[in-house]
Amino acid sequence: MEALEDAGVTAVQNYPTLKLLGENVMIGFVDTGINYSNPIFFDAEGKTRIVGIWDQTIQTGMSPEGLEYGSAYTEEEINRALRAENPLDIVPSEDLHGHGTFLASVAAGGADLEQQFLGAAPAASIAVVKLKEAKKYLKDFYAIREDALCYQENDIMLGIKYAESFVQLFERPVVICLGLGTNQGDHAGSSALSRYLSSLAVRRSRAAIVCGGNEGNASHHYHGMLSSQTPEGTARDVEIRVSEGCIGFWLELWGALPDAFNLSIRTPGGENIPELRLGLQQSVTYSFIYEKSRVTIDSALVEENSGEELILVRIQDPTPGIWTFHVSASGSLYNGNFHMWLPITEFLSTPVYFLNPDPDMTLTEPSMAPEVLSVSTYNAENNSFYAESGRGFGRTGQIRPDLSAPGVNISTIDGRRTGSSMAAAITAGAVAQFFQWSVIEGNNRLAESREIRSYFIRGAVRTQGLNYPNREWGYGRLNLEETFNALLRV
């Protein structure tokens, strides 16, 4: 509850002339599902506040209209299940991992007096998507560890489409809460998912909240600059430490226009892949004499979403030790900037990290999407920035994150949790509260994600002595009460 108080959520819940609890606003969670039988998701009459569940993993029921897989369960079916002796006989969807339930409880959970718990928008309606896990061949392709939760971009996009379908213009706004992220992508908001989220967020009565990830302290980002005017010159050696037992990993190198880059690789055993002069689009695989590692390099001089150069390196059965990636310029240099990212921590079987990392630009995708509300994470107990939190800005200078929200030791329905997804959940609840005031109560019926972001930035709490926006805090700490105070001063 300390986190909700620090974010100004509790004050707005209790203020006599506001009493904002998220009524007639819906929050959509695209995650691991929900334990729908928990009473914190009931209304005052004991009925569910969940308007629909789309379980992509169950193929025995009716799929949602326009979507050809999974099983959709309506509010009526969920209520019928709650009255049954065995609810799972009617609605067999479960959250076996718990992450989606944690998010929903923080953003929209009702009161639990015994646990002294209350969510940010306890009267909000809820829509849930339980994502199916990525296909095995894709996890094998990217050497993602077997027990890691990993989802495909197309399934996430369709899940967002399902949740957004519950919007009723001016009558039931929809807040999409996305507590997922990846290090894949250009980190500039050009991916298909980023563009889809942005197209949704600019529509009336919609908002999209995206977490910034927990990669700030993982040593998974490297920033290099080549120049004929610097001691390093027109080439740079980038070293990566690979631990024992690693089944594999991938690496993305993104170059900035108009430069082009070449790559050569040296293994820990001293074997070399010669400098590869990459064409428009090609794929080359290498094996070694004394090492069992296998390296595949895929290049695209013009990547289809961003238009910039992408080099993707996949290494299977990497020899433990120091791998050296020699990055050089192809032709004349203009700005010489390049960035490299390794997978997020959860996808790696053992530690793999840069020896000279850059902690900035570690926000995960799709938090760089241009029109969403992107949040980093801080500790509300002492107002310190969470060391693991992703940091901005975007690769091409986008101001991200927009705000920082509490995400450390957050009370959920099942104990305390820490991470950027908790910060996103609190922010989603605050947005639902603001939607109630603006759209439902008629104070600004045309509100959407961009306008809410501007309101929240105006009310953000900024620490004296820091420059804003900055890479950690964005424009400051989320505070919904101060947002209303800022409106009062206008």
Wavefront OBJ file of the C-alpha trace (Angstrom):
o trace
v 0.000 0.000 0.000
v 2.981 2.322 0.514
v 3.584 2.203 -3.231
v 0.015 3.271 -4.067
v 0.265 6.102 -1.570
v 3.567 7.304 -3.020
v 2.074 7.224 -6.530
v -0.850 9.411 -5.421
v -3.318 6.607 -6.165
v -4.691 6.162 -2.636
v -5.379 9.876 -2.206
v -7.455 9.964 -5.393
v -9.343 6.833 -4.305
v -10.291 8.439 -0.998
v -10.726 12.123 -1.897
v -14.439 12.852 -1.181
v -15.216 14.628 -4.441
v -13.261 12.212 -6.644
v -13.565 8.642 -5.293
v -11.881 7.288 -8.415
v -11.866 3.478 -8.386
v -11.805 2.789 -12.121
v -15.580 2.341 -12.486
v -16.764 1.600 -16.035
v -13.140 1.377 -17.233
v -11.617 -1.898 -18.431
v -8.004 -3.001 -17.980
v -6.716 -5.676 -20.354
v -3.880 -8.008 -19.351
v -1.994 -9.943 -22.038
v 0.098 -12.317 -19.975
v -0.040 -15.726 -18.261
v -3.785 -15.696 -17.547
v -5.662 -15.154 -14.291
v -6.967 -17.168 -11.335
v -10.514 -15.952 -11.898
v -11.981 -17.619 -8.768
v -10.102 -15.298 -6.409
v -12.643 -13.023 -4.628
v -10.570 -9.887 -5.246
v -11.842 -10.047 -8.840
v -15.514 -10.038 -7.750
v -17.859 -7.055 -7.502
v -19.962 -6.138 -4.453
v -22.598 -8.715 -5.419
v -20.079 -11.530 -5.620
v -20.073 -11.649 -9.435
v -16.954 -11.544 -11.564
v -15.555 -8.275 -12.864
v -13.834 -10.203 -15.676
v -15.653 -9.470 -18.935
v -13.785 -12.131 -20.915
v -10.888 -14.558 -20.970
v -9.153 -15.700 -24.138
v -7.010 -18.716 -23.345
v -4.769 -19.284 -26.364
v -3.559 -22.603 -24.938
v -6.974 -24.350 -24.910
v -8.345 -25.533 -28.248
v -11.541 -27.290 -27.051
v -13.832 -24.262 -26.809
v -15.072 -21.566 -29.173
v -12.387 -19.178 -30.358
v -13.059 -15.419 -30.297
v -14.775 -13.936 -33.310
v -12.250 -13.297 -36.070
v -9.519 -15.267 -34.285
v -9.014 -18.869 -35.276
v -7.461 -20.517 -32.249
v -7.752 -20.749 -28.476
v -10.933 -20.665 -26.410
v -12.872 -17.602 -25.296
v -14.966 -17.497 -22.140
v -17.597 -14.844 -21.493
v -18.555 -13.038 -18.320
v -21.709 -15.160 -18.126
v -19.711 -18.404 -18.382
v -17.276 -17.257 -15.701
v -20.142 -16.444 -13.325
v -21.673 -19.834 -14.031
v -18.329 -21.465 -13.296
v -18.077 -19.610 -9.976
v -21.450 -21.082 -8.901
v -20.400 -24.603 -9.878
v -18.880 -27.180 -7.554
v -15.842 -27.427 -9.849
v -15.397 -24.115 -11.748
v -12.724 -25.579 -14.053
v -15.298 -27.931 -15.581
v -16.952 -24.878 -17.166
v -14.031 -22.454 -17.582
v -10.847 -24.569 -17.582
v -8.442 -21.632 -17.795
v -5.788 -21.323 -15.054
v -2.782 -19.133 -14.373
v -0.221 -21.773 -13.494
v 2.650 -19.278 -13.427
v 0.911 -16.499 -11.482
v 2.415 -13.469 -13.237
v -0.831 -12.374 -14.917
v -2.746 -12.736 -11.645
v -0.155 -10.627 -9.825
v -0.500 -7.864 -12.427
v -4.291 -7.916 -12.304
v -4.338 -7.835 -8.499
v -2.046 -4.792 -8.332
v -3.876 -2.873 -11.069
v -7.489 -3.889 -10.409
v -7.726 -6.115 -7.328
v -10.543 -5.533 -4.867
v -10.181 -5.279 -1.104
v -8.774 -8.147 0.957
v -9.148 -6.991 4.551
v -7.248 -9.934 6.011
v -4.217 -9.193 3.837
v -4.780 -5.399 4.070
v -4.682 -5.305 0.295
v -6.366 -3.110 -2.310
v -5.522 -2.603 -5.984
v -5.173 0.739 -7.740
v -8.521 0.553 -9.606
v -10.600 -1.943 -7.593
v -13.853 -1.260 -9.457
v -12.433 -1.645 -12.957
v -13.563 -4.372 -15.337
v -10.947 -6.848 -16.486
v -10.167 -8.634 -19.756
v -7.575 -11.386 -19.809
v -5.487 -13.094 -22.464
v -3.508 -16.183 -21.552
v -0.744 -16.351 -24.138
v 0.378 -19.642 -25.599
v 4.095 -20.269 -25.449
v 6.303 -19.834 -28.499
v 6.740 -22.786 -30.814
v 9.616 -25.104 -29.968
v 11.457 -24.516 -33.241
v 11.569 -20.767 -32.506
v 12.925 -21.322 -29.001
v 15.531 -23.658 -30.474
v 16.372 -21.135 -33.216
v 17.142 -18.432 -30.646
v 18.667 -20.864 -28.083
v 16.125 -19.879 -25.436
v 16.338 -22.067 -22.387
v 13.677 -24.756 -22.241
v 11.882 -23.623 -19.065
v 11.744 -19.925 -20.011
v 8.362 -18.297 -20.607
v 8.567 -17.005 -24.161
v 5.799 -15.704 -26.411
v 5.486 -14.858 -30.091
v 4.903 -11.312 -31.247
v 1.891 -12.250 -33.382
v 0.141 -13.937 -30.426
v 0.735 -10.834 -28.288
v -0.651 -8.566 -31.010
v -3.782 -10.682 -31.396
v -4.165 -10.716 -27.616
v -4.090 -6.927 -27.592
v -6.684 -6.907 -30.375
v -8.961 -9.142 -28.287
v -8.632 -6.952 -25.179
v -9.186 -3.765 -27.177
v -12.388 -5.195 -28.677
v -14.184 -4.539 -25.368
v -13.934 -0.767 -25.752
v -17.175 1.193 -25.881
v -16.404 4.695 -27.048
v -17.148 7.279 -24.308
v -18.740 4.523 -22.146
v -15.999 1.974 -21.395
v -12.401 3.037 -22.073
v -9.759 0.313 -22.325
v -6.296 0.320 -20.738
v -3.851 -2.263 -22.111
v -1.247 -3.339 -19.533
v 1.782 -5.102 -21.017
v 4.231 -6.512 -18.486
v 6.413 -8.252 -21.081
v 9.574 -7.254 -22.912
v 12.463 -8.369 -25.098
v 15.923 -7.184 -26.138
v 15.184 -8.032 -29.763
v 14.401 -5.128 -32.038
v 15.911 -1.784 -32.959
v 15.078 -0.123 -29.598
v 13.587 2.775 -31.482
v 9.932 1.731 -31.656
v 9.930 0.353 -35.200
v 8.857 -3.260 -34.545
v 5.477 -4.534 -35.710
v 4.250 -4.779 -32.099
v 5.443 -1.240 -31.287
v 3.701 0.190 -34.334
v 0.502 -1.712 -33.544
v 0.485 -0.457 -29.946
v 1.022 3.098 -31.155
v -1.836 2.853 -33.660
v -4.113 1.663 -30.855
v -2.969 4.253 -28.319
v -3.951 7.241 -30.492
v -7.584 6.134 -30.646
v -10.119 7.706 -28.315
v -10.824 5.890 -25.042
v -7.689 3.747 -25.350
v -4.357 3.750 -23.555
v -1.364 1.415 -23.602
v 1.036 0.979 -20.665
v 4.329 -0.872 -21.258
v 6.958 -1.852 -18.694
v 10.610 -0.967 -19.266
v 12.088 -4.328 -18.265
v 14.702 -5.360 -15.702
v 17.835 -5.269 -17.869
v 19.544 -2.152 -16.505
v 22.149 -4.078 -14.530
v 22.404 -7.183 -16.732
v 25.361 -6.047 -18.925
v 23.434 -6.983 -22.055
v 23.881 -3.733 -24.000
v 26.983 -2.352 -25.687
v 27.364 1.030 -27.387
v 30.276 1.673 -29.706
v 31.384 4.582 -31.856
v 33.860 4.391 -34.701
v 35.672 7.443 -35.985
v 38.814 8.195 -37.881
v 39.337 11.056 -35.422
v 39.518 8.917 -32.241
v 42.258 6.622 -30.873
v 40.025 3.584 -31.382
v 39.868 4.375 -35.078
v 37.520 2.717 -37.530
v 37.298 -0.634 -35.724
v 36.397 -1.848 -32.239
v 36.802 -5.160 -30.388
v 33.727 -6.067 -28.337
v 34.247 -8.817 -25.737
v 31.535 -11.119 -24.400
v 31.974 -13.500 -21.476
v 30.181 -16.845 -21.906
v 29.761 -19.075 -18.851
v 30.060 -22.850 -18.648
v 27.009 -24.837 -19.737
v 25.525 -22.247 -22.114
v 23.424 -23.948 -24.797
v 23.625 -20.911 -27.048
v 22.746 -17.263 -27.430
v 22.050 -14.621 -30.035
v 23.417 -11.131 -30.548
v 21.948 -8.235 -32.532
v 24.084 -5.416 -33.932
v 22.225 -2.320 -35.108
v 24.020 0.327 -37.150
v 22.977 3.930 -37.682
v 22.374 5.382 -41.126
v 24.158 6.054 -43.400
v 27.052 3.896 -42.091
v 27.531 0.195 -42.793
v 29.474 -2.239 -40.603
v 31.451 -5.443 -41.027
v 31.998 -8.154 -38.452
v 34.627 -10.778 -37.639
v 34.654 -13.145 -34.665
v 37.366 -14.803 -32.554
v 36.470 -17.758 -30.329
v 37.911 -18.365 -26.837
v 40.091 -21.087 -28.389
v 41.638 -18.621 -30.827
v 39.863 -19.708 -34.016
v 38.670 -16.908 -36.284
v 35.777 -16.124 -38.547
v 37.239 -13.708 -41.096
v 35.726 -10.297 -41.661
v 32.420 -10.744 -43.413
v 31.536 -8.092 -45.957
v 27.793 -8.226 -45.773
v 25.544 -7.749 -48.757
v 21.942 -6.623 -48.933
v 20.681 -9.785 -47.257
v 22.516 -13.011 -46.624
v 23.073 -15.853 -44.156
v 26.357 -17.651 -43.508
v 27.079 -20.529 -41.088
v 30.515 -21.446 -39.721
v 31.853 -24.423 -37.793
v 35.309 -24.900 -36.274
v 38.095 -27.466 -36.220
v 38.861 -27.603 -32.484
v 35.579 -26.331 -31.055
v 32.046 -27.683 -31.429
v 30.484 -24.213 -31.567
v 28.417 -23.308 -34.603
v 27.978 -19.668 -35.641
v 25.329 -18.340 -38.010
v 25.412 -14.726 -39.184
v 22.303 -13.230 -40.792
v 22.573 -9.744 -42.197
v 20.145 -7.192 -43.562
v 21.607 -3.935 -44.840
v 18.053 -2.541 -44.797
v 15.973 -4.152 -42.049
v 12.308 -4.215 -43.077
v 10.793 -2.345 -40.094
v 13.442 0.268 -39.294
v 15.272 0.633 -42.617
v 18.631 0.407 -40.800
v 21.359 -2.222 -40.784
v 20.893 -5.334 -38.659
v 23.409 -8.125 -38.114
v 22.047 -11.117 -36.192
v 24.576 -13.620 -34.814
v 23.410 -16.972 -33.416
v 25.909 -19.199 -31.611
v 25.082 -22.797 -30.714
v 27.104 -24.680 -28.069
v 29.460 -21.733 -27.479
v 32.850 -22.516 -26.009
v 33.000 -20.952 -22.509
v 35.318 -17.996 -22.186
v 35.804 -14.670 -23.946
v 34.330 -14.255 -27.426
v 35.647 -11.245 -29.345
v 33.523 -9.491 -31.984
v 35.580 -7.190 -34.209
v 33.332 -4.436 -35.601
v 34.690 -2.324 -38.444
v 33.377 0.262 -40.852
v 32.512 -0.604 -44.410
v 33.523 2.424 -46.447
v 33.390 6.027 -45.251
v 32.261 6.857 -41.729
v 29.651 9.468 -40.918
v 28.511 9.119 -37.297
v 29.958 5.663 -36.551
v 27.360 4.695 -33.928
v 26.423 1.078 -33.391
v 24.641 -0.836 -30.633
v 24.644 -4.486 -29.644
v 22.138 -6.352 -27.473
v 22.179 -9.824 -25.916
v 18.999 -11.704 -24.880
v 17.149 -10.789 -21.701
v 18.335 -12.640 -18.613
v 15.341 -14.988 -18.488
v 16.142 -16.417 -21.929
v 19.764 -17.367 -21.194
v 20.669 -20.796 -19.856
v 23.785 -19.428 -18.093
v 25.248 -15.908 -17.707
v 26.388 -14.249 -20.943
v 27.404 -10.585 -20.783
v 29.521 -7.796 -22.252
v 32.773 -7.069 -20.434
v 32.390 -3.346 -21.134
v 28.620 -2.797 -21.124
v 26.560 0.381 -21.341
v 23.731 0.490 -18.740
v 21.774 3.066 -20.773
v 19.369 2.193 -23.603
v 18.413 -0.940 -21.687
v 14.654 -0.467 -21.824
v 13.099 -3.547 -23.395
v 10.910 -3.496 -26.472
v 8.123 -2.489 -27.030
v 8.501 0.287 -24.438
v 10.001 2.535 -27.141
v 6.703 2.576 -29.077
v 6.062 6.265 -29.828
v 2.559 6.692 -28.386
v 2.480 4.357 -25.370
v 3.093 5.287 -21.751
v 6.483 3.769 -20.925
v 7.597 3.375 -17.303
v 10.811 2.548 -15.446
v 10.916 1.290 -11.845
v 11.820 2.820 -8.481
v 11.602 1.849 -4.810
v 8.846 3.791 -3.034
v 10.293 3.017 0.416
v 13.204 5.416 -0.113
v 12.511 6.925 -3.566
v 15.661 5.303 -4.979
v 15.895 4.116 -8.553
v 15.711 0.328 -8.900
v 19.158 -0.810 -10.082
v 17.764 -3.568 -12.319
v 15.303 -1.263 -14.062
v 15.735 -0.580 -17.756
v 16.918 2.926 -18.656
v 16.518 5.192 -21.652
v 16.693 6.765 -24.016
v 15.696 5.128 -27.298
v 18.462 4.263 -29.784
v 17.608 7.196 -32.047
v 17.015 9.670 -29.221
v 13.397 9.042 -28.227
v 12.546 10.287 -24.730
v 11.899 7.040 -22.890
v 10.799 6.259 -20.243
v 7.997 8.770 -19.778
v 7.801 8.233 -16.016
v 9.066 6.030 -13.215
v 6.577 4.122 -11.062
v 6.909 2.043 -7.878
v 7.896 -1.570 -8.564
v 9.908 -2.844 -5.572
v 8.320 -5.048 -2.875
v 4.831 -4.399 -4.237
v 1.963 -6.129 -2.410
v 0.060 -8.551 -4.646
v -2.637 -11.047 -3.787
v 0.082 -13.645 -3.195
v 2.910 -11.888 -1.398
v 5.266 -9.151 -2.485
v 6.787 -8.929 -5.941
v 9.484 -6.773 -7.532
v 9.981 -5.829 -11.168
v 9.047 -3.491 -13.977
v 5.742 -5.285 -14.595
v 4.599 -4.192 -11.117
v 5.372 -0.586 -12.066
v 3.323 -1.028 -15.257
v 0.403 -2.490 -13.281
v 0.292 0.442 -10.834
v 0.449 2.870 -13.756
v -2.344 1.015 -15.585
v -4.539 1.298 -12.491
v -3.800 5.023 -12.251
v -4.708 5.471 -15.925
v -8.005 3.639 -15.301
v -8.735 6.062 -12.461
v -7.979 9.013 -14.734
v -10.163 7.567 -17.503
v -13.059 7.415 -15.036
v -12.639 11.117 -14.296
v -11.982 12.224 -17.865
v -14.196 10.002 -20.041
v -16.828 8.405 -17.793
v -17.495 11.548 -15.753
v -17.275 13.782 -18.819
v -14.333 16.027 -17.956
v -12.476 15.177 -21.178
v -14.409 12.604 -23.147
v -11.884 12.574 -26.005
v -8.940 11.440 -23.871
v -6.508 8.837 -25.207
v -2.995 7.604 -24.458
v -1.080 10.687 -25.670
v -3.210 13.121 -23.694
v -3.062 11.029 -20.524
v 0.723 10.829 -20.866
v 0.879 14.620 -21.055
v -1.345 14.994 -17.976
v 0.757 12.501 -16.024
v 4.007 14.207 -17.028
v 2.668 17.533 -15.772
v 1.903 15.948 -12.409
v 5.116 13.933 -12.093
v 7.221 14.546 -8.980
v 10.694 15.807 -9.873
v 13.695 15.823 -7.549
v 15.540 19.105 -7.211
v 19.011 18.961 -8.722
v 18.195 16.439 -11.467
v 17.729 17.373 -15.090
v 14.513 16.194 -16.774
v 13.791 14.252 -18.832
v 16.559 11.846 -17.904
v 17.403 8.256 -18.733
v 16.301 6.764 -15.432
v 13.281 8.749 -14.264
v 11.918 10.077 -17.537
v 9.960 13.196 -16.589
v 9.724 12.193 -12.914
v 7.871 9.892 -10.499
v 4.252 8.960 -11.163
v 1.864 10.821 -8.864
v -1.824 10.883 -9.755
v -2.755 13.275 -6.957
v -0.233 15.807 -8.279
v -1.712 15.377 -11.756
v -5.028 16.670 -10.431
v -3.235 19.418 -8.495
v -1.550 20.483 -11.752
v -4.978 20.675 -13.431
v -6.225 22.767 -10.506
v -3.415 25.265 -11.065
v -4.159 25.750 -14.780
l 1 2 3 4 5 6 7 8 9 10 11 12 13 14 15 16 17 18 19 20 21 22 23 24 25 26 27 28 29 30 31 32 33 34 35 36 37 38 39 40 41 42 43 44 45 46 47 48 49 50 51 52 53 54 55 56 57 58 59 60 61 62 63 64 65 66 67 68 69 70 71 72 73 74 75 76 77 78 79 80 81 82 83 84 85 86 87 88 89 90 91 92 93 94 95 96 97 98 99 100 101 102 103 104 105 106 107 108 109 110 111 112 113 114 115 116 117 118 119 120 121 122 123 124 125 126 127 128 129 130 131 132 133 134 135 136 137 138 139 140 141 142 143 144 145 146 147 148 149 150 151 152 153 154 155 156 157 158 159 160 161 162 163 164 165 166 167 168 169 170 171 172 173 174 175 176 177 178 179 180 181 182 183 184 185 186 187 188 189 190 191 192 193 194 195 196 197 198 199 200 201 202 203 204 205 206 207 208 209 210 211 212 213 214 215 216 217 218 219 220 221 222 223 224 225 226 227 228 229 230 231 232 233 234 235 236 237 238 239 240 241 242 243 244 245 246 247 248 249 250 251 252 253 254 255 256 257 258 259 260 261 262 263 264 265 266 267 268 269 270 271 272 273 274 275 276 277 278 279 280 281 282 283 284 285 286 287 288 289 290 291 292 293 294 295 296 297 298 299 300 301 302 303 304 305 306 307 308 309 310 311 312 313 314 315 316 317 318 319 320 321 322 323 324 325 326 327 328 329 330 331 332 333 334 335 336 337 338 339 340 341 342 343 344 345 346 347 348 349 350 351 352 353 354 355 356 357 358 359 360 361 362 363 364 365 366 367 368 369 370 371 372 373 374 375 376 377 378 379 380 381 382 383 384 385 386 387 388 389 390 391 392 393 394 395 396 397 398 399 400 401 402 403 404 405 406 407 408 409 410 411 412 413 414 415 416 417 418 419 420 421 422 423 424 425 426 427 428 429 430 431 432 433 434 435 436 437 438 439 440 441 442 443 444 445 446 447 448 449 450 451 452 453 454 455 456 457 458 459 460 461 462 463 464 465 466 467 468 469 470 471 472 473 474 475 476 477 478 479 480 481 482 483 484 485 486 487 488 489 490
